[in-house]
Amino acid sequence: MFTRVVDTNSFTRSAETLDLPRASVTTIIQNLEAFLGTRLMHRTTRRLSLTPDGAAYYERCVRILADVEETEASFQSGNKKPHGKLRIDMPDSIGRLLVIPSLCEFHTR
């Protein structure tokens, strides 16, 4: 939530992208600041800016989220196998000489 607010530079836009009420986003950020015991953002009606603590927290959050994404991707990529129909358009001679003899091995893979 925090990184989304910073990335969009808006509580309203981040709430829209997450399909949440703006008040929920505000409450979550306020609770986060209370939990951390520090102010992460300076807010006005027109502008958001990060405090020094907020900037440091944001950098760490971005790194953590990137690590989580990379870890999830590493597990997902090993589990994916090709599936579905494969359609190929080619001259008959190439199909007979190259493709048809290799179909059984391709299917096995």
C-alpha positions in Angstrom: 0.0 0.0 0.0 2.8 2.4 1.0 4.8 1.8 -2.2 1.6 2.2 -4.3 0.9 5.6 -2.7 4.4 6.7 -3.3 4.5 5.4 -6.9 1.2 7.1 -7.8 2.0 10.2 -5.7 -1.6 10.2 -4.6 -3.8 8.5 -2.0 -6.8 8.8 -4.3 -5.1 7.2 -7.4 -3.6 4.4 -5.3 -7.0 3.7 -3.8 -8.4 3.5 -7.3 -5.8 1.1 -8.6 -6.3 -1.1 -5.6 -10.1 -0.8 -5.8 -10.3 0.4 -2.2 -11.9 3.4 -0.6 -9.6 6.4 -0.2 -10.3 6.4 3.5 -9.0 2.8 3.8 -5.7 3.7 2.2 -5.3 6.8 4.5 -6.1 4.7 7.6 -3.6 1.9 6.5 -0.8 4.5 6.0 -1.6 6.2 9.3 -1.5 2.8 11.1 1.8 2.0 9.4 3.3 5.3 10.6 2.0 4.6 14.1 3.4 1.1 14.1 6.8 2.3 12.8 6.8 5.3 15.2 7.8 7.7 12.5 6.2 9.9 9.9 6.8 8.6 6.3 5.2 11.4 4.3 4.4 15.0 4.4 0.9 15.5 3.1 -0.9 18.6 1.9 -4.1 18.8 -0.1 -2.0 19.3 -3.3 1.2 17.4 -2.6 2.9 14.3 -1.1 6.5 14.2 -0.3 8.6 11.6 1.6 10.3 12.3 4.8 13.9 11.0 5.0 12.6 8.0 7.0 9.9 7.5 4.4 12.5 7.5 1.5 14.6 4.9 3.3 11.5 2.8 4.1 10.4 3.1 0.5 13.7 1.9 -0.9 13.7 -1.1 1.4 10.1 -1.9 0.5 10.9 -1.8 -3.2 13.8 -4.2 -2.7 11.7 -6.6 -0.7 8.9 -6.6 -3.2 11.3 -7.2 -6.0 12.9 -10.1 -4.1 9.4 -11.6 -3.5 8.5 -11.3 -7.2 11.8 -12.8 -8.3 11.3 -15.7 -5.8 7.8 -16.4 -6.9 8.8 -16.3 -10.6 11.6 -18.7 -10.0 9.1 -21.3 -8.6 6.5 -20.7 -11.3 8.8 -20.9 -14.2 9.8 -24.5 -13.4 6.2 -25.6 -13.2 5.1 -24.4 -16.5 4.9 -26.8 -19.4 3.7 -26.0 -22.9 0.1 -26.8 -23.6 -2.5 -26.2 -26.2 -2.5 -26.5 -29.9 0.4 -25.6 -32.1 -0.3 -24.6 -35.6 2.4 -24.2 -38.2 2.1 -23.1 -41.7 4.9 -24.3 -44.0 5.6 -25.8 -47.4 4.7 -29.5 -47.6 8.3 -30.6 -48.4 9.7 -29.0 -45.2 6.9 -30.7 -43.2 7.6 -34.1 -44.6 11.4 -33.9 -44.4 12.0 -32.1 -41.1 8.9 -31.7 -39.0 7.0 -35.0 -39.2 10.1 -37.0 -38.3 10.6 -34.9 -35.2 7.0 -34.8 -34.0 7.3 -37.7 -31.6 10.3 -36.3 -29.8 8.7 -32.8 -29.7 5.5 -34.3 -28.2 7.6 -36.1 -25.5 9.3 -32.9 -24.5 
